[in-house]
Structures are given as C-alpha cells and as structure tokens.
Amino acid sequence: MRYPLSAVIGGLAVLGPPTLLAQEPNVVGVWDIVELVNWSADGERSEPFGQDPNGYFVYTPEGHLILQILPEPLPSRQPSPPGIEDLAARARSSIAYFGTYGVDYDRGILVHEIVGALSPNRSGGDFERTFRFEGQDLVLDFANAATGRRFLRRLRRVEAFDP
C-alpha cells in the first residue's frame, strides 16, 4: 500500500488516502468462484455448492460488495410463476448479500459489512475474512471460532474495474 502526497501545507506533507500501485494485487474487481470448501469442527470436508460452484464476489473501487453463490448444477427453469416450495428450496441452497467492505492488505484481513442478505441472520453484521493471493487467485481462508468450522473460497478475477 502506498500513501500518496496530496498537498504540502506550511511545509508539512499531507498524505492522501492509501492507494495500491497497479502492479500490486488488490481485491477490486469481479471474482468467479473456482473452489468453495467447508470443514466441520471435526475436520470433515464438504463442498456444499458442489465441485463447480456458481457465483461471483464483486468488490467495487468505491467499497461496495455484492455476493451471490448458487449450487452446481444450477436449478432448472420452473413454470412461471414458480411455486413456494421451489422458491424456498432455491433460497436454502443459495447465499446472497450486499453491503460494503474494508480491507487491510498489510494484515490480510477483509471485512464484509453486510447491509442486506437473503438470510436475515447475516444482515447488519460485519464478517472478518482472512485472505491471501496465490498467483492470480484471491483466497479467503477463515474460521468461525465459536463453532470451530473453517471455510475456504478460491476466487479468480474475471473483470477488473478501470481506476
């Protein structure tokens, strides 16, 4: 992270907000999910959205977050309008939320600040994610201390935003 010089006032340098140099990895962009794995407190591995999960994580340059995850294979089209049972099943098998995010590149911490979510229990919460870059992949690898569960999300950038 670099802190650009934004002004010199009374002989003192005033630093602007931190920015990333173009060659430095950053989370801004649209990310496709290439791997999604959970582990139980007992170490049991599961892939709750299948071996090829569907979805995107979107981190805008302005700090907005949109996330949607659907199972593999995608549910088939249903008659219109779909029935309540079909809608309930789709909601139970999906994750969707939006909000803002904060990132500390030095510590490798990404915080999802959820404003609204498909699951009401996620709305209004801040969820800390440990992250790292592996090649061009963004890897979120975090645990829930209360439950002992661990989560891994491997994401691959499919679109970058112009500065």
N, C-alpha and C positions, 0 to 999 in steps of 0.2 A: 504494500500500500504506500502511496505517495501523498504528501500533503503539499498541494501547490501554493506558491506565493500568490496571494490575491491583492496585496497592497503593501506599501511602506508608509506608515503614519508616524510622524515625529521621530523618524529614524529607526522605528521598530518594525520588523517584518510581521505582517499579519497573514496567518495561514488560512487557506480556504478549506472547504470540506475535503475529506480524503477521496482520492480517485485511484483507479487502477490503471497502470500502463497497459497499452494494447496487448503486449506480449504476455502479461500476467494472467493466469487463469482466473475466471470470475464466474459467478453463478447466474449472471444476467443472460436471459435467453429462454427459448422453448426447449424443453428436455423430454425425450421419449424414454419410457421405462423399458429397460432391457433385462432387468432382474429384480425380483421382489421376493425376499425370503424373510420368514419369521422363525424365531426359536422360542420354545416354551422355557419356563424356568428349569425344567428337567433336561434341556438341551435337545428336545425333539424338533427337528427341522420341518417346516411346512412352506408350501407355495400357495397361499390362499387364493391367488388370482391366476393360477396355472403356470405352466412353464414359459409362456409367452404373454405376459400381462399387457393389457391395453391401457394407455393413458399418457397424460402429459403433466409436467410440472412447468408452470410459466412464472418466471421472475422478471418483472419489467424493470427498466432503468430507474423508474420513479419509486420503486419499492413496493409495488403491488404483486400479489401472489394469487394464482389460480391453479387448482389441482383437481384432476379427475382421474380415477382409476376404475376400470371395468374388468370383469373376469375374461379369461380365454377359455373357450371361444366366446365371441360376442353373442349375446342373446339374439335369437332370430326375431324378425319382424312379427308383430301380432296384429290381429284385426284392430281396426280403429273404431272407437276408442279402446285402448287396452283395458282388461279387467283389473279390478282392485288386487286380486291375488298376484297377477303378473307384475303390476307396479310395485307391490310390496316385496316380491322376490328380487326384483332388479335393485330396489333400494338397499336391501340387506346385503347384496353382493357387490356393492359399489362404495367408493369413497369419493366425496366431492366437497370441496370447501374453497373459500376465497378470503382474502384479507390483505395484510401487509407482511413484510418480512424485514428482519435485521440480520446483518452478517458481520462477524468478527473474523476476518481472514487470518489474523495472527494466531488466534486461539482455535480456529477450525470449528466455530460454532455458528449455526444458522438457526434463527428463531422464526417460526411460523406464528404470526399473530392473527388468529382466526376470528373473522368478523361474522361470517355465516357459513353454515355447513348443512349437508344432508342429514347428518346425525346431530341432533340438538345438543348432545353432550360435548361436542367439540367446539361449539360456538362460544366466543368470548374468552377463549383460552390462549395462552402463549405456550408453544411447544418447542423445546430446545432440541436441535438435531446436531450431532457431531458429524462433520463432513471432511472429506479429503478429495483430492483429484488423483486419479490413476490414468495416466495418459490423457486422453480427451474426455474420459468419463468423470462425472460427478458422482461420488459415492456417499450416500447418507448412511451412517452406521451408528445406531444409537440404541439405548436400553431404557426400559422403564424400571427404575429402582424399586418401586412399590410392588410390582408383580414379578420381577426377575426375568421378564421377557426381553428379547433382543430383536432388532429389526434392521434389515439391510435393503436399501433401494439403490440400484445402479442405474444411472441415467446417462443418456447420450444426447448431446446438443443436436437439434435438427434445424434450429434457426437462431441467429444472433440478431440483436437489435442494433441499429445504427446509433452511434453516440449523438 
